[in-house]
Amino acid sequence: MQKSDFDYLLPEHRIATQPLEQRDASKLLVYRDGKIEDQSFSQLPDLLPDNSQLIFNNTRVIKARLHFTKTAGAKPIEVFCLGPYQMSVEDSMNATRSIQFECLVGNLKRWKDHALHLELGHGLVLTAEKGIRIGHAFVIHFSWNSEAAFSTVLEIAGKIPLPPYMNRDAENTDVERYQTVYAASNGSVAAPTAGLHFTQKVFDQLTAQNHQWFEVTLHVGAGTFKPLDNGAVNKHEMHSEELLLSRDLLERYLAHKGNRFAVGTTSLRTLESCHWMGVKILQELPLEDLGQFEAYSLDNSFSTEEAYSALLDYLKTHNIQSVALKTQLMIKPGYRIKSVKGIITNFHQPGSTLLLLVSAGIGQNWQDVYQHALQEDYRFLSYGDSSLLYFE
């Protein structure tokens, strides 16, 4: 498989750079058994099979863009926080006084070896010192003169990191709209955008229709926007993201006996990654981070119920309520999705790992789905319309 196999022409004007006034007013493309229907997202509860379970990613987007200005009127040095250095996301968000983060630096030539300072009001000052280089990023040592958690400091000092393809600065409306209504766990630099369509009204309708749901946590990294490398798909280095494996996740999944649907690619990657972590336990392998292609060499005969039961037993035996682990899982054609019946997701960039995942679920029919969406004026990418895809 080549990157070119997952390319399509996306006109720039079809990219939604602003959200709709009403979250659930977006279109919903439904794909099932080779057939495509055009619906409204507000109708989702009526379109799901009876007694469905939805799985949401409750990660919260942090204000990861920090602007340090040396002198009044000068172009700022931008520090974009990618993720904590040698620390879990969960722990880093609660850190006080100081922390190290891997960051991209804009206007790097303007930053010599001196420390940068950002006055945040009420005597609070955030200081940044440049450390070692790791690829395109730097390890930045942040310190601040209060007991406030780092997540609180970012909320005061930073700006929402909109996707690069929007080609605009974040506005006041983005603070709310580039965040799901159920966001709870700080740590992402990109929103789990499939969830942006959900409103309290939709949740009320889900309840009225006897559907159920629960939340998982996977902190979305900037690597989600990284296009596939040119050439063979297998040569692409998949980004690694932190997930929270918990007893609650496993118990809620196992307690349900109906159809399940992942809300977004990050929820799906979380569920599938946990499946393979459970398979590793069944194969008497250590519970640890999941590599990019590790799933393809593990035993494929176990059901997700078997894998999750093994994980739950392991956590109970070792008296663990939850543990932060990283997944680099690449879901691509040839991969058989085990944990859910389908996915609710937006329309993704050409040549992206997210499109690979969609293709793994519905095969070459992704081309018909995307062509239909283009013909019927669907809005694409993060602020765009939605789809309900039943896997083959």
C-alpha positions in Angstrom: 0.0 0.0 0.0 1.2 3.4 -1.0 0.3 6.9 0.4 -1.2 7.6 -3.1 -3.8 4.9 -2.5 -5.3 7.1 0.2 -5.4 10.4 -1.6 -8.3 12.4 -3.0 -8.8 15.9 -4.2 -10.1 18.1 -1.3 -10.8 21.7 -2.5 -9.7 24.3 0.0 -13.2 25.8 0.2 -14.6 22.5 1.5 -12.4 22.7 4.6 -14.6 24.1 7.5 -12.5 26.8 9.2 -15.4 28.0 11.4 -17.9 25.9 13.4 -21.6 25.9 12.7 -23.7 28.1 15.0 -25.3 25.0 16.5 -23.1 21.9 17.1 -25.7 19.3 16.3 -26.9 21.0 13.1 -24.2 19.4 11.0 -24.9 16.8 8.3 -24.5 13.1 9.1 -23.6 10.7 6.4 -24.7 7.1 7.2 -22.8 4.2 5.5 -24.2 0.7 6.1 -24.0 -2.5 3.9 -22.7 -0.5 0.9 -25.5 2.1 1.0 -25.1 5.8 1.8 -27.8 8.0 3.3 -27.8 11.7 4.1 -29.2 12.6 7.5 -28.8 15.3 10.2 -26.6 14.8 13.2 -29.5 15.6 15.5 -31.1 12.4 14.3 -28.3 10.2 15.5 -30.1 8.6 18.4 -32.9 7.4 16.1 -30.4 6.0 13.6 -28.5 3.8 16.0 -29.5 0.2 16.6 -31.5 -0.5 19.8 -29.5 -0.5 23.0 -26.3 0.8 21.5 -23.3 1.9 23.5 -21.2 4.9 22.5 -17.6 5.3 23.7 -16.3 8.9 24.0 -12.8 10.3 24.5 -13.1 12.8 27.3 -9.7 14.4 26.8 -9.6 18.2 27.1 -7.6 20.5 24.8 -5.0 22.5 26.6 -4.0 26.1 25.6 -0.7 24.8 24.3 0.5 27.9 22.3 2.5 30.3 24.5 3.7 33.7 23.1 6.7 35.2 24.8 7.5 38.8 23.7 11.0 40.2 24.5 10.1 43.8 23.8 6.9 45.7 23.2 5.8 45.5 19.5 8.3 42.7 18.7 7.3 39.5 17.0 6.7 36.9 19.7 8.6 33.7 20.2 6.0 30.9 20.1 6.4 27.9 22.3 4.0 25.1 21.4 3.7 22.5 24.1 3.6 19.0 22.5 3.8 16.8 25.5 5.7 16.3 28.9 9.3 15.1 28.9 9.8 11.8 30.7 6.5 12.1 32.6 2.9 11.1 32.1 0.4 13.6 30.8 -1.8 13.0 33.8 1.0 13.9 36.2 2.3 16.8 34.2 -1.1 18.6 34.2 -1.0 18.6 38.1 2.6 19.6 38.4 3.4 22.7 40.4 6.3 25.2 40.4 8.2 23.6 37.5 8.0 21.0 34.7 9.8 20.0 31.5 7.9 19.8 28.2 8.8 18.9 24.6 8.0 21.9 22.5 8.2 23.3 19.0 9.6 26.8 18.9 8.6 29.5 16.4 11.0 32.4 15.7 13.8 30.2 17.1 16.5 32.6 15.9 15.2 35.3 18.3 15.7 33.0 21.3 19.3 33.0 22.4 20.3 31.3 25.6 18.5 33.6 28.0 15.3 32.8 29.8 11.9 34.0 28.6 9.4 35.5 31.0 5.6 35.9 30.7 3.8 38.1 33.2 0.3 36.7 33.8 -1.1 39.2 36.3 -1.4 39.1 40.1 2.3 38.7 40.4 2.3 35.3 38.5 5.3 34.9 36.2 5.9 32.0 33.8 9.6 31.4 32.9 10.8 29.3 30.0 14.4 28.0 29.6 15.6 26.2 26.5 17.1 22.7 26.9 18.3 19.9 24.7 17.0 19.4 21.1 15.0 16.3 20.2 14.3 16.2 16.5 12.4 19.3 15.5 11.5 19.9 19.2 13.2 21.3 22.3 12.9 20.3 25.9 11.7 23.5 27.6 12.0 23.9 31.3 9.0 25.8 32.6 8.9 27.3 36.1 6.3 29.6 37.8 6.1 31.3 41.2 3.0 29.7 42.6 1.4 26.4 43.6 -1.0 26.5 40.7 -1.1 23.4 38.6 0.5 23.6 35.2 -2.9 23.1 33.5 -4.1 26.2 35.3 -1.0 28.2 34.2 -1.6 27.1 30.6 -5.3 28.1 30.8 -4.2 31.6 31.9 -1.2 32.0 29.6 -1.8 30.0 26.4 -3.9 30.0 23.3 -6.0 27.2 21.8 -4.0 25.3 19.2 -6.2 25.2 16.1 -5.2 22.7 13.4 -2.6 24.1 11.0 -4.9 23.7 8.0 -7.3 26.3 9.3 -4.7 29.0 8.6 -6.0 31.4 11.2 -5.5 32.5 14.7 -7.8 31.2 17.5 -10.7 33.4 18.3 -12.7 33.7 21.5 -15.4 31.3 20.1 -12.8 28.6 19.6 -12.1 28.4 23.3 -15.5 26.8 23.7 -16.2 25.3 20.3 -12.8 23.5 19.8 -13.7 21.5 22.9 -16.3 18.8 23.4 -19.1 19.5 25.9 -17.9 16.6 28.0 -14.2 17.4 28.0 -12.7 16.6 31.4 -9.1 15.4 31.4 -6.5 18.0 30.4 -3.8 17.0 28.1 -4.5 17.1 24.3 -3.2 19.5 21.8 -5.9 18.6 19.3 -9.6 18.0 19.9 -11.3 14.6 19.4 -13.4 16.3 16.8 -16.0 13.6 16.3 -17.4 14.6 19.7 -17.7 18.3 18.8 -21.2 17.6 17.3 -22.7 16.3 20.6 -25.0 18.6 22.7 -26.9 18.1 25.9 -30.0 17.7 23.7 -28.5 14.8 21.8 -27.4 13.2 25.1 -31.0 13.6 26.4 -32.3 11.9 23.2 -29.8 9.1 23.6 -31.1 8.5 27.1 -34.7 8.6 26.0 -33.8 6.0 23.3 -32.2 3.7 25.9 -28.7 4.1 24.5 -25.7 4.0 26.8 -22.3 5.5 26.8 -19.0 5.8 28.8 -15.8 7.7 28.5 -12.2 6.8 27.8 -9.1 9.0 27.8 -6.5 9.3 25.1 -4.5 12.5 24.9 -4.3 13.6 21.3 -0.9 14.7 20.1 0.1 17.0 17.2 1.2 13.9 15.4 -2.5 13.3 14.5 -2.0 16.0 11.8 1.2 14.4 10.4 0.5 13.2 6.8 1.6 9.8 5.7 5.2 9.7 4.5 5.5 9.4 0.7 5.8 5.9 -0.6 4.9 2.7 1.3 2.5 3.1 4.2 4.5 0.8 6.4 7.4 3.2 6.3 5.5 5.9 8.1 6.4 6.4 11.7 3.1 6.4 13.7 2.7 9.0 16.4 2.5 7.8 20.0 -0.3 8.9 22.3 -1.0 8.4 26.0 -4.1 6.5 27.1 -5.5 5.8 30.5 -6.2 2.1 31.1 -8.7 1.8 33.9 -11.0 -0.7 35.6 -13.9 1.6 34.9 -13.3 1.4 31.1 -13.1 -2.4 31.2 -16.1 -2.9 33.5 -18.4 -0.6 31.5 -17.4 -2.2 28.2 -17.9 -5.8 29.5 -21.3 -4.9 31.2 -22.9 -4.1 27.8 -24.3 -6.8 25.6 -25.5 -4.7 22.5 -23.8 -3.0 19.6 -21.0 -0.5 20.3 -19.8 2.5 18.4 -16.6 4.5 18.9 -17.0 8.3 18.8 -13.9 9.3 16.9 -10.7 7.7 15.8 -9.0 8.3 19.2 -11.7 6.4 21.1 -11.3 3.6 18.6 -7.5 3.5 18.9 -8.0 3.4 22.7 -10.4 0.5 22.6 -8.3 -1.5 20.1 -5.0 -0.8 22.0 -6.6 -2.0 25.2 -7.7 -5.2 23.3 -4.1 -5.9 22.4 -2.8 -5.1 25.8 -5.2 -7.7 27.1 -4.0 -10.2 24.5 -0.5 -9.6 25.7 -1.6 -10.6 29.2 -3.3 -13.7 27.8 0.0 -14.6 26.1 1.9 -14.0 29.4 3.7 -11.0 28.1 4.2 -7.8 30.2 1.7 -5.0 30.3 3.4 -2.1 28.6 3.2 0.4 25.8 1.9 -0.8 22.5 4.2 -0.5 19.4 3.1 0.5 15.9 2.9 -3.0 14.4 2.9 -5.1 17.5 -0.8 -6.0 17.2 -0.1 -7.7 13.8 2.2 -10.3 15.4 0.0 -11.1 18.4 -2.6 -13.9 18.7 -5.7 -12.8 16.7 -8.1 -15.4 18.0 -9.2 -13.7 21.2 -12.3 -11.7 21.4 -12.3 -8.2 23.0 -14.4 -9.6 25.8 -11.7 -12.2 26.6 -8.9 -9.6 26.3 -10.7 -7.1 28.5 -11.5 -9.7 31.1 -7.9 -10.7 31.3 -6.9 -7.0 31.7 -9.4 -6.5 34.4 -8.3 -9.5 36.3 -4.7 -8.3 36.0 -5.5 -4.8 37.4 -7.4 -6.3 40.3 -4.7 -8.8 41.1 -2.1 -6.1 41.1 -4.4 -3.6 43.0 -4.3 -1.1 40.1 -7.2 1.2 39.5 -5.7 2.9 36.4 -2.4 3.2 34.6 -1.1 5.6 31.9 0.3 3.8 28.9 1.3 4.8 25.4 0.0 3.4 22.1 1.6 3.8 18.7 -1.0 1.4 17.1 -1.4 1.9 13.3 -4.8 0.7 12.1 -4.5 0.2 8.3 -6.3 -2.0 5.7 -5.9 -5.6 6.6 -6.4 -4.9 10.3 -9.7 -6.3 11.6 -11.4 -4.0 14.1 -12.7 -6.1 17.0 -14.0 -3.7 19.7 -17.0 -1.9 18.0 -19.6 -2.3 15.3 -18.8 1.1 13.7 -17.5 4.6 14.2 -18.9 8.2 14.3 -16.2 10.3 12.8 -15.6 13.5 10.7 -14.1 13.5 7.2 -10.4 13.4 7.2 -7.4 14.8 5.3 -6.1 13.1 2.2 -3.1 10.8 2.8 -3.6 10.7 6.6 -3.4 7.9 9.1 -7.0 8.7 10.0 -8.1 7.8 6.5 -6.1 4.6 6.8 -8.2 3.7 9.8 -11.5 4.5 8.0 -10.3 2.2 5.1 -9.5 -0.6 7.6 -13.2 -0.4 8.7 -15.1 0.0 5.4 -12.5 -1.1 2.8 -12.2 0.6 -0.6 -15.8 1.9 -0.1 -14.2 4.9 1.7 -13.7 6.3 -1.8 -17.4 6.2 -2.6 -18.2 7.7 0.8 -15.8 10.6 0.4 -16.9 11.2 -3.2 -20.5 11.3 -2.1 -19.6 13.7 0.7 -17.9 16.0 -1.8 -20.8 15.9 -4.3 -23.3 16.7 -1.5 -21.5 19.7 -0.1 -20.4 18.1 3.2 -18.0 20.2 5.2 -14.6 18.5 5.9 -12.1 18.2 8.7 -12.2 19.3 12.4 -15.1 21.8 12.2 -16.8 19.9 9.4 -19.7 17.4 9.2 -20.0 13.9 10.6 -20.5 10.3 9.5 -21.8 7.1 11.0 -19.9 4.2 9.4 -20.8 0.6 10.0 -17.7 -1.6 9.6 -17.6 -4.4 7.0 
